[in-house]
Amino acid sequence: MLSFLGYRLFRFFISLIGVTLITFGIMHLAPGEPTDLQTTLNPRVSAQAKENLRKLYGLDRPLYVQYTQWVKRFVTMDFGTSFVDGQTVAQKMMERIPITIVINLLSLILILGIALPIGIFSATHPRSPFDKAATVFVLIGFATPTFWLALIMMILFGVVLGWLPISGYQSLDVGGMSFEQRLADWMKHLLLPVFVSAFGGLAGFSRYTRAEMLEVIRQDYIRTARAKGLSEPVVVYKHALRNALIPIITVLGLSVPGLIGGSVIFETIFAIDGMGRLFYQSVLSRDYPTIMGITVLGTVLTLIGNLLADLSYAFANPTVRLHKTR
């Protein structure tokens, strides 16, 4: 077990270095610089002033020097200062990350709470009317673009019916509300973003659960369990589901980065100041430190998700042995 953890941690740091190198290179290959937004549209700014800005940001140095300086700061958990407003990147991320995590955790709970029962029931009742209806739902879920669904929900529930707010995550007068009123206000604002975020995942997880459950149910040990007289709930939930959860855990672990990266679309549409919208705005403004900070955070979440998925195998199925070659 210790050798496995050591090997995975080694791969963790190698992957992290590789991602930061690629991101740093692609970021500087893109046309334009952060100084362009501050100088190009202002006719009063001279070429010397633009060059002074490049020196201030350290953009006049070779790329390997810039990357080395960034790594030195990163080792001390210093993500640098934003080129846009002079605020530290860590502070900007800490201000935005709570709402993003709340929305995506709620959507993940919604996905698991609905998709797992749908997938299990569809697998235990194949080709039934419910299974056929679930298949249609899956096709609709995969075919529906997130931005289109968000706009339809906003028009229907926000404009036509007027039931729900369509922007932000709280009202402007939330400061004068009681705790109960504030909680209700948050729920109303987050209902549409959470639904839009979870809709596609509901379709994917339910179909994936169905496929894994069908494969496990057809195994010999399941037939043996039924032949011994075990009740169907025991066979399905204690024996079949436990083994079917192993690949599902892997998919769930890979969903961890979605807590950050999957929020760009719906946070932009619903005008929610979260990490996804911050990343989108940073790319448009060529805010290199902020882009690198968010990328590193997403990478770390991805690698941690993979590691947790591997370690969870042993808890889901004790017969699984972890080898360092995995």
N, C-alpha and C positions, 0 to 999 in steps of 0.2 A: 504493500500500500504506500509506504514512504517513497519507494523508488518511482511508483506511478505519479505521485504528487510532484516529486522533483522533476520528472520528465515533462509533465504538463506545465509546470511553472516556467521551465526553460523555454518551452514552445510559446508560452504566454508572452514573455519579454521579447523573443525574436519576432513574433508576429506584430507586437506593438511597435517595435522599431521600424519594421517593414512598412506598416500602414502610415506612420508619420512621414517616412521618407517619400512615399508615393504621393501622399496628400500635399506635402510641401512642394514637390516638384510640379504637380499638376496645377496647383494654385498659382505658381509663378509663370506657368506656360500660358495661362489665360491672358487674353489681351487686356491692356489697361492696368493702372496702378491705383492705389488708394489716393494718391495725390491728384489724380485726374479729376475726381469729383470736386475737389476743393479749388482747383486752379483753372481747369479748362473752361468752365462756364463763367469765370470772372475775368473780364478783359483787363482789369487793373493789376492782376497778378503777373509779375515779370518772370522770365525764365530763371533768374537767380533765386527768386522766392520759391519757385517750384523745386529747385535743386536743394535749397535749404531744408525744405520739408522732407525730401528724400533722405537727406543726411540725418534729420531728426528721427525719422522712422527706421533708420539703418538700412534703407533700400539701396544705397549706393555701394554696399559691400557685396562681395561674391556670395553666391547662394550657399556654398558650403560653410562660409563664415556665419551667415544668418542662421542656418540650421544648427550649427554648433552652439551659437548663443541661445537659441530657443531651447535646446536640450539642456543646457546648463541651468536655465531658469526652471524648466519643467521638473528637473530632479529635485529642486527645492519647493515643488508644488506652486511655482509662480508661473501662471499662464500669460503673463504680460499685461499690457494696457491696450485698450481698444483704440484704434485709429480714429473712430468716429466721434466719440464723446470724451475720451480721456479716462473713462472709468475702467477699473481693473476687470479683466475677463472673468476672474473667479467670482467677483461680486455680481456681475451681470448674469452669470449662469445660476448663482444661488438665488437671485431674485425671480428667475423664470422657471427653474426646474420643479418647484413644488406643484404648480398647477398642471404641468405636463405629466408628472408622475401620477397625480390624483386621477386625471382623466383616463390615462392608459391603464392604470390598475383597475379602475371601475369597469372599463371595457373588457379587460382580461377576465375579471370575475364574471361578467355577464356572458362572455364567450364560453367559459368553462361550465357555468351553471346551466346553460341551455344546450350547448353543442354536445357535451358528453351524454346526457340523457337521450337526445335525438339520435346520436350515432349508435348507442347501445340498443335502443328499441328498434331501430331500422335493421340492425344486424340480427337481432333475435326474431324479427318478423320480416324476413326478406320478401320482396315483391308484393307486400301488402299495400293497401291504399295509403297508409301512412308513409311507407318507404317510398312510394312513387311521388307523393306530395313533397317529401323531403328532398328527393332528387331534383324536382322542379325548383324548389327553393335554392338549392345549391347552384344550379345553373344560373338563376337570376342573380344570386350573390356574386358569382364570379364575373358575370357579364356587366354588372352595374358599376360604372366609374364612380369613384368616391366623390369627386367634385360635383358631378351631376346629381347624385343622391343628396348631397348637402344643400345644393341650391333648391331642389324640389322640396325638401323638408322645410327650408327657410321660407319659401313662398307659401307653402300650405299651412304650416302651423304658426308662422310668424306674421305673415302679411294677410293672408286670406282669413284665417280663423282668429288670429291674434292671441293665441293661447300661450306662446312661448317667446322669449326674447331671442334675437337672432345675432347678437354680437356681444363680445366680452364674456366674463365669467361672474360678474356681479354688477348690481345697479350702481348708479352714481351716488345715490343717497344711502348706501349701505351702512355708512358710519352712524346714522341715527337709528338703526334698527336694533331690536333685541336679538338675542342669540337664536331664538326659534325663527324669527322672521328672516334673519340673515341666512340660516341654514336652508330655509325654504327658497329663498332667492337664489342661492347657489345651485340648488337642485334644479330649479327651472332653467337656469342658464346652462347647466352642464348636460341636461337631458339630450338635446340634439347632438352636441359633439360626441358624447359617449356612444349614442346609437350609431352615428355615422362611422365612428372609429371601429365599432364592434361588428358591423354588418358583414363585411367581407370575411372576417375571421370566423364568424358563426358558420358560414357555409363551408369554409375549408376544414375547420376542426371537426364538424359533424360528419363530413364525408370521410375524413381520415380515420376517425374513431370507428366508423362503420366498417371500413376496409380491414382495419387491424382486428376488430372483434370477429369478423367473418373468418379471417384466416386462423385465429386461435380456436374458435368454436369447432372447426373441422379437424382439429388435432386428435390423436388417439387418446391422450390422457383425459380430454373432456368427455369422450365417449365412455371411457372407463369410469369416470366420476359419476356419470349418469347411470351406468350399469350397476354401480354400488348402491343406488337408491337415494343419492343425494338430491335434495330439492333443487328446483330450477334456479331460484334466486341464489343459492349457495354456489351452484355451478357457474352461474354467469358472473356474479359480483366478487366471489372469493377466488375462483380459479381462473376464469377466462379474462376478466377485466384486469386482474393484477399483471398478467403477462402481456396483455394488449397495451398496457400503459407504458411499457418500456420505450417503444419508438415514439409514442406521444410525448413522453417527457423530453425527448430530444428536440422535437418541434417546439415544445414549450420553452425550452432553454434558449433556442434560437430566436424566440419572440422577445426576449429581454431587451435587445437593442431597439425594438420598436417603441419602447418607452420614451426614446428620444427622437430617433430618426423618422418614425412613422407619423409624426405629428405635424409635418410641414403643411400638408394640404388642408386639413380641417382647421388648424390654428390660423392659417392665413385667411380662409374663407370666413370663419366666425370671429375674426379679429381678436384672438386670444393671445395675450402676451406670454407665450410659453417658449420652450426651447426650439421647437420647430420653426416658429415665426422668426425667432432671433437668428437662427441659422440661415434662413432665406434672406433676411435683410442684410446679414453679414456678407453673404456671397455677392449680392447686388452692389454693396458698397466697398468690396475688396478689403474687408476688415480681416486681414490675415491672422492676427492673434486670436480673435474670436472664433474664426473658422477652425483653426488648429485645436483650440480648447474643446470645442464641441465634438470635433472628430475624434480626439483622444478619448473623451468621455464615452462616446458611442462604441469605440473599439474596445475599451476596457469592459463595458457592459456585455459586448458580444463574447469576448473571451471568458469572462466570468460565467456567462450563461452556458457556454460549452462545457466548462469545467464542472459546473453544478449538475448539468445533465449527465455527464459521465459518472459522477459520484452518486447520483440518485438511482442509477441502475441497481446498485447493491441493495438499496432499501426497497425498491420495487420488486426485485427478484433475487433472493439470496444465492441462487445457483449461478448467477452471472459473476464471472471473475474478471477483475480489472487487470489488464496487462499494460505495461508501459509502451508497447508498440501501438496502442490504439491512438 
